[in-house]
């Protein structure tokens, strides 16, 4: 999930715009499970997969934005969703035309 400091979610990268199939389609080793407690990507241990986040449309003001990653080992998922949360926060910078995020100044 990604969101600004005001707390609302701008976009859920997996649930919105078919993100599960996008990421699972990057490798035959990735799979999607529909098993409760919720739909999830199954990512093999010690596997490295590069990917790009799809562009998010909207108007975004400069400031701090956070990316939240919810993850668990398979046993944690099977035990009712015992997930860990990793939050990455970065400052959104725009160039002078306000079009290119993280542009070098």
Protein Blocks (a to p, Z undefined) as FASTA:
>chain_A
ZZdfkopafbdfklgghlmmmmmmmpckbccdfbdfbdcddddehiacdddddddedddd
edddddddddddfklmmnoopacdddddddddddfkopaghiaZZ
